[in-house]
Amino acid sequence: MTTGVQSNKGEAPKAVYIHIPFCTNKCFYCDFNSYVLKDQPVMDYLRALEREMEYTVTQNPPGEIKTIFVGGGTPTVLTPKEMEYFLKSVRTYFPNWADDIEFSMEANPGTTDPEKLAAMKEGGVNRVSFGVQAFQNDLLTGIGRIHNTDDVYRSLENARKAGLTNLSIDLMFGLPNQTVDMLAESVTKALELGLPHYSIYSLKVEENTLFHTLYQKNQLPLPNEDDELQMYLLLMQRMKEAGYKQYEISNFAKPGYESKHNTTYWRNEDYYGLGAGAHGYVGRERHINIKGISPYIEAAQKGLPRLESYSIAKEEAMEDFMMVGLRMLDGISSSRFTHQFGLKVEDVFRGPLNKMLNAGLIEKVNDGYRLSEQGILFGNDVFSEFIGVLTVN
């Protein structure tokens, strides 16, 4: 069990991540900790989750909560009654909510009927992120999604009728058999929805997925590198023209609708992590929870259901700050770095900063550094410059 520590500056975490690991089916690209819903002990899991909340807040009492994010899996596979029970647990153990709290839940189109959305709204959810991925039904089938484009429109309409207006959708590019024109069509249809936020990710072929198996056999017809670059340039241009700010490598928002919760991660700030396989970060200590459903339920009966916990050295925390912070297009804040670590960022990272400045991949701004226009296209090369710089033995 971890030690009872508070965050770096003696503040309680202001963000909560909660993992619901159930799905209707496993998508071909997914390596998240998720399990097909059929025959799973859902209520036993939700009770175990409640126990973990109780142990967690006893050890690290929460202050004012500014963001809650429920991910998965697909949290919206819960029935309305299960959803109600779950959201009541959240409110019980994290009762002190900021007036402008962002309470997000991931959803799949087709898993959000009016009764469930009403339970979500009643329980405090005020932001929903739908995993749409594409607007071509053939592409959706080819990546293992079970919804179609009609489900997308119906789900968004149901959400709005329930009074949920802070909505986001995920799209993907670089999918098997996807062309630049297909992505252009998906972006057009997405923008026609007039949503305040869009996340658009490139496919990563992860181990332990069907796509990885096919890739190893040379049976995954991915777009070539030039087409993938054209896709990324196209979506950045189209989003900008439509009035969306690219505030992070893969995220676009109308002013004021940036994801507060994800910004917590990108600023390397503390957050509670609850549920099977969830990660948390409190007081420069990370933990990973037990992943399997039954082992998690069993462990939560006895205490915190940890797989492992470990302290993060100051050097590693500083590297993480740079690596994740530069994902945001506003960049990293020198004053925030000094506040967290008591050092000047230039004194710690003079070498990689100068190298990236000279390469034209980052640029100096008033209170820090950010990716240049060219750097946005080569983000991974920039981030890697800050990994292992301070922690080499």
Residue pairs with C-beta under 8 A, 6 or more apart in sequence:
1 303
1 304
1 306
1 309
2 59
2 285
2 287
2 304
2 306
2 309
3 285
4 59
4 60
5 60
5 282
5 283
5 284
5 285
6 12
6 60
6 282
6 283
7 13
7 269
7 270
7 282
7 283
7 284
8 270
8 283
8 284
8 340
9 339
9 340
11 63
11 270
12 60
12 61
12 62
12 63
13 60
13 62
13 63
13 269
13 270
13 271
13 272
13 282
14 63
14 64
14 65
14 66
14 67
14 98
14 264
14 269
14 270
14 271
15 65
15 66
15 67
15 68
15 69
15 261
15 264
15 269
15 270
15 271
15 272
16 62
16 65
16 67
16 68
16 69
16 90
16 94
16 271
16 272
16 274
17 69
17 71
17 261
17 271
17 272
17 273
17 274
17 275
17 278
17 279
17 280
18 49
18 68
18 69
18 70
18 71
18 90
18 274
18 275
18 278
19 33
19 70
19 71
19 72
19 73
19 273
19 274
19 275
19 276
19 277
19 278
19 289
20 70
20 71
20 72
20 73
20 74
20 75
20 77
20 78
20 86
20 275
21 33
21 34
21 35
21 45
21 72
21 73
21 275
21 276
21 277
21 293
22 34
22 35
22 36
22 37
22 40
22 42
22 45
22 72
22 73
22 74
22 77
22 78
23 30
23 34
23 35
23 36
23 37
23 72
23 73
23 74
23 77
24 36
24 37
24 74
24 77
24 108
24 111
24 146
25 36
25 144
25 146
26 34
26 36
26 144
27 143
27 144
27 145
28 142
28 143
28 144
28 209
28 210
28 211
29 143
29 144
29 203
29 204
29 205
29 206
29 209
29 210
29 211
30 144
30 206
30 209
31 206
31 207
31 208
31 209
32 72
32 73
32 277
33 73
33 276
33 277
33 291
34 72
34 73
34 74
35 73
35 293
37 77
40 293
41 293
41 294
41 297
42 78
42 82
43 82
43 85
44 297
45 276
45 293
45 296
45 297
46 78
46 82
46 85
46 86
46 89
47 297
48 296
48 297
48 300
48 301
48 305
49 86
49 89
49 274
49 275
49 300
50 89
50 92
50 93
51 300
51 301
52 274
52 275
52 289
52 300
52 304
52 305
53 89
53 90
53 92
53 93
53 94
53 274
54 93
55 300
55 303
55 304
56 93
56 272
56 274
56 304
57 93
57 94
59 304
60 272
60 282
60 283
62 93
62 94
62 96
62 272
63 96
64 96
64 97
64 98
65 94
65 96
65 97
65 98
65 101
66 98
66 100
66 101
66 102
66 260
67 101
67 102
67 103
67 104
67 260
67 261
67 264
68 90
68 94
68 101
68 102
68 103
68 104
68 124
68 261
69 104
69 105
69 261
69 262
70 104
70 105
70 106
70 125
71 106
72 106
74 106
74 107
74 108
74 111
74 131
75 105
75 106
75 107
76 83
76 105
76 106
76 107
76 108
76 111
76 112
76 116
76 120
77 108
77 111
78 86
78 116
79 116
80 115
80 116
80 118
80 119
81 119
83 116
83 119
83 120
83 123
84 119
84 122
84 123
86 123
87 119
87 120
87 122
87 123
87 124
87 125
88 123
90 123
90 124
91 123
91 124
97 103
97 124
101 124
101 126
102 126
102 127
102 166
102 259
102 260
102 261
103 124
103 125
103 126
103 127
104 125
104 127
104 128
104 129
104 259
104 261
105 120
105 125
105 127
105 128
105 129
106 128
106 129
106 130
106 131
107 128
107 129
107 130
107 131
107 155
108 130
108 131
108 145
108 147
109 130
109 131
109 132
109 147
109 151
109 152
109 154
109 155
110 146
110 147
110 151
110 154
110 155
111 155
112 128
112 130
112 155
112 158
112 159
113 158
114 158
114 161
114 162
117 128
117 158
117 159
117 161
117 162
117 164
118 162
120 128
120 162
120 164
121 162
121 163
121 164
125 164
126 164
126 166
127 164
127 166
127 167
127 168
128 159
128 164
128 166
128 167
128 168
129 167
129 168
129 169
129 170
129 197
129 199
130 152
130 155
130 156
130 167
130 168
130 169
130 170
131 145
131 169
131 170
132 152
132 169
132 170
132 171
132 190
133 139
133 140
133 143
133 145
133 170
133 171
133 172
133 175
134 140
134 143
134 171
134 172
134 175
134 178
134 182
134 186
135 149
135 152
135 185
135 186
135 189
135 190
136 149
136 182
136 185
136 186
137 148
137 149
138 177
139 175
139 177
139 178
139 182
140 147
140 148
140 149
142 175
142 176
142 177
143 172
143 175
143 176
144 210
149 189
152 169
156 167
156 193
156 195
159 167
160 167
165 196
166 196
166 197
166 257
167 195
167 196
167 197
168 195
168 196
168 197
168 198
168 199
168 259
169 190
169 193
169 195
169 198
169 199
170 198
170 199
170 200
170 201
171 183
171 186
171 187
171 190
171 198
171 199
171 200
171 201
171 235
172 200
172 201
172 202
172 203
173 183
173 200
173 201
173 202
173 203
173 228
173 231
173 232
173 235
174 202
174 203
174 222
174 223
174 228
174 231
175 203
175 222
175 223
176 211
176 220
176 221
176 222
177 221
178 223
178 231
179 223
179 227
180 223
180 227
180 230
180 231
180 234
183 231
183 234
183 235
184 234
184 238
187 200
187 234
187 235
187 238
187 239
188 238
190 198
191 238
191 239
191 242
196 253
196 254
196 257
197 251
197 252
197 253
197 254
197 257
197 258
197 259
198 239
198 244
198 251
198 252
198 253
199 250
199 251
199 252
200 235
200 239
200 250
200 251
200 252
201 250
202 228
202 231
202 232
202 250
203 211
203 222
205 211
205 212
205 215
205 220
205 222
206 212
211 220
214 220
215 222
223 231
229 377
232 377
233 377
236 246
236 376
239 246
239 252
240 246
243 254
244 252
244 253
244 254
245 252
245 253
245 254
245 255
245 258
245 329
246 252
246 329
246 376
247 253
247 258
247 328
247 329
247 330
248 258
248 262
248 266
248 327
248 328
248 329
249 327
249 329
249 376
249 379
251 258
251 259
251 262
253 259
263 328
264 271
265 271
265 324
266 324
266 325
266 327
266 328
267 321
267 324
267 325
267 336
268 317
268 320
268 321
268 324
268 325
268 340
270 281
270 282
270 283
271 280
271 281
271 282
272 280
272 282
273 279
273 280
273 281
273 287
273 289
274 280
274 289
275 289
275 296
276 289
276 290
276 291
276 292
276 293
276 296
276 305
277 288
277 289
277 290
277 291
277 296
278 288
278 289
279 286
279 287
279 288
279 289
280 286
280 287
280 289
281 312
284 311
284 312
284 314
284 317
285 309
285 310
285 311
285 312
286 309
286 310
286 312
287 304
287 306
287 307
287 308
287 309
287 310
288 306
288 307
288 308
288 309
289 296
289 305
289 306
289 307
290 296
290 299
290 305
290 306
290 307
291 307
295 305
296 305
299 305
299 306
312 320
313 391
314 341
315 390
315 391
316 390
316 391
317 340
317 341
318 337
318 341
318 343
318 348
318 349
318 390
319 386
319 387
319 388
319 389
319 390
319 391
321 332
321 337
321 340
321 341
322 332
322 345
322 349
322 352
322 383
322 386
323 383
323 386
323 387
325 331
325 332
325 333
326 332
326 362
326 369
326 370
326 371
326 379
326 382
326 383
326 386
327 379
327 383
328 370
329 370
329 371
329 376
330 365
330 370
331 362
331 365
331 368
331 369
331 370
331 371
332 345
332 368
332 369
332 370
333 367
333 368
334 344
334 345
334 346
334 367
334 368
334 369
335 367
335 368
336 368
337 343
337 344
337 345
337 368
338 344
338 345
341 348
345 353
345 368
345 369
346 353
348 390
349 386
349 389
351 389
352 385
352 386
352 389
353 362
353 369
355 385
356 362
356 375
356 382
356 385
357 363
357 364
357 369
360 372
360 374
360 375
361 371
361 372
361 374
361 375
361 378
361 381
361 382
362 369
362 370
362 371
362 372
362 375
362 382
363 369
363 370
363 371
363 372
363 375
371 379
371 382
375 382
